[in-house]
Amino acid sequence: MERRGKAFYEQVATDTKIDAVRNIFSFMAKEEQTHIEQLSEQYIYFKQHNTFQVKEFPVEDVGFVEKIMTKDIKKQIYAAGFEAAAISAAIDFETKAIEVYTQAALDATDPAQRSIFHWLAEWEKGHHKILHQLNEELKEEIWYDNNFWPF
């Protein structure tokens, strides 16, 4: 799942013409790489020790995205259907990741394993929050531009 997410984010970063979108999706791809590395490390440790490694996990840098999401950039994304569709697809991807990791944490019997999946679920919630907020702001721009406000 992490590898597919990384590949998707890298492809969007490659295909977009908007620098800020490229930066956001490159950032997201790097985040997914961090997940891949952590899961790979745990897999190797488990194969060697038949238990999961108890450790502190990296902390995500959500502030990066907020710094580059200016009003002008949001208008560029709004005007570009590909980027808006990519954000929507990314939201769906993150939603599924949250569900999978949350369930895996609930099903885990080993405290270290539970910790891994909890960490991943929380990290994906951060990604989801960023993407959802961006999507909501874009939707409000569309409503504002069209004088449409649902009640």
For each residue, the residues with C-beta under 8 A, 3 or more apart:
1: 4 5 96 97 100
2: 5 6 32 35 36 39
3: 6 7 32 36
4: 1 7 8 93
5: 1 2 8 9 28 32 93 97
6: 2 3 9 10 29 32 33 36
7: 3 4 10 11
8: 4 5 11 12 89 90 93
9: 5 6 12 13 25 26 28 29 32 90
10: 6 7 13 14 25 26 29
11: 7 8 14 15
12: 8 9 15 16 21 25 83 86 90
13: 9 10 16 21 22 25 26 29
14: 10 11
15: 11 12 82
16: 12 13 21 22 25 80 82 83 86
17: 80
18: 21 22 73 76 77 80 83
19: 22 23
20: 23 24 68 69 70 73 76 77
21: 12 13 16 18 24 25 73 76 77 80 83 86
22: 13 16 18 19 25 26
23: 19 20 26 27 68
24: 20 21 27 28 65 68 69
25: 9 10 12 13 16 21 22 28 29 86 90
26: 9 10 13 22 23 29 30
27: 23 24 30 31 64 65
28: 5 9 24 25 31 32 90 127
29: 6 9 10 13 25 26 32 33
30: 26 27 33 34
31: 27 28 34 35 60 123 127
32: 2 3 5 6 9 28 29 35 36
33: 6 29 30 36 37
34: 30 31 37 38 58
35: 2 31 32 38 39 120 123
36: 2 3 6 32 33 39 40
37: 33 34 40 41
38: 34 35 41 42 57 58 116 119 120
39: 2 35 36 42 43 116 120
40: 36 37 43 44
41: 37 38 44 45 53
42: 38 39 45 46 52 53 116
43: 39 40 46 47
44: 40 41 47 48
45: 41 42 48 49 51 52 53
46: 42 43 49 50 51 52 53
47: 43 44
48: 44 45
49: 45 46 53
50: 46
51: 45 46 110 112
52: 42 45 46 110 112 113 115 116
53: 41 42 45 46 49 112
54: 111 112 115
55:
56:
57: 38 115 116 119
58: 34 38
59:
60: 31 123 126 127
61: 64
62: 65 66 126 129 130
63: 66 67
64: 27 61 67 68
65: 24 27 62 68 69 130 134
66: 62 63 69 130
67: 63 64
68: 20 23 24 64 65 73
69: 20 24 65 66 73 74 134
70: 20 73 74
71: 74 75
72: 75 76
73: 18 20 21 68 69 70 76 77
74: 69 70 71 77 78 134 137 138 141
75: 71 72 78 79 141
76: 18 20 21 72 73 79 80 83
77: 18 20 21 73 74 80 83 84 87 134 138
78: 74 75 84 138 141 142
79: 75 76
80: 16 17 18 21 76 77 83 84
81: 84 85
82: 15 16 85 86
83: 12 16 18 21 76 77 80 86 87
84: 77 78 80 81 87 88 135 138
85: 81 82 88 89
86: 12 16 21 25 82 83 89 90
87: 77 83 84 90 91 131 134 135 138
88: 84 85 91 92 135
89: 8 85 86 92 93
90: 8 9 12 25 28 86 87 93 94 127 131
91: 87 88 94 95 128 131 132 135
92: 88 89 95 96
93: 4 5 8 89 90 96 97
94: 90 91 97 98 124 125 127 128 131
95: 91 92 98 99 128
96: 1 92 93 99 100
97: 1 5 93 94 100 101 120 121 124 127
98: 94 95 101 102 121 124 125 128
99: 95 96 102 103
100: 1 96 97 103 104
101: 97 98 104 105 117 118 120 121 124
102: 98 99 105 106 117 121
103: 99 100 106 107
104: 100 101 107 108 117
105: 101 102 108 114 117 118 121
106: 102 103
107: 103 104
108: 104 105 111 113 114 117
109: 113 114
110: 51 52 113 114
111: 54 108 114 115
112: 51 52 53 54 115 116
113: 52 108 109 110 116 117
114: 105 108 109 110 111 117 118
115: 52 54 57 111 112 118 119
116: 38 39 42 52 57 112 113 119 120
117: 101 102 104 105 108 113 114 120 121
118: 101 105 114 115 121 122
119: 38 57 115 116 122 123
120: 35 38 39 97 101 116 117 123 124
121: 97 98 101 102 105 117 118 124 125
122: 118 119 125 126
123: 31 35 60 119 120 126 127
124: 94 97 98 101 120 121 127 128
125: 94 98 121 122 128 129
126: 60 62 122 123 129 130
127: 28 31 60 90 94 97 123 124 130 131
128: 91 94 95 98 124 125 131 132
129: 62 125 126 132 133
130: 62 65 66 126 127 133 134
131: 87 90 91 94 127 128 134 135
132: 91 128 129 135 136
133: 129 130 136 137
134: 65 69 74 77 87 130 131 137 138
135: 84 87 88 91 131 132 138 139
136: 132 133 139 140
137: 74 133 134 140 141
138: 74 77 78 84 87 134 135 141 142
139: 135 136 142 143
140: 136 137 143 144
141: 74 75 78 137 138 144 145
142: 78 138 139 145 146 148
143: 139 140 146 148 149 150
144: 140 141 147
145: 141 142
146: 142 143
147: 144
148: 142 143
149: 143
150: 143
151:
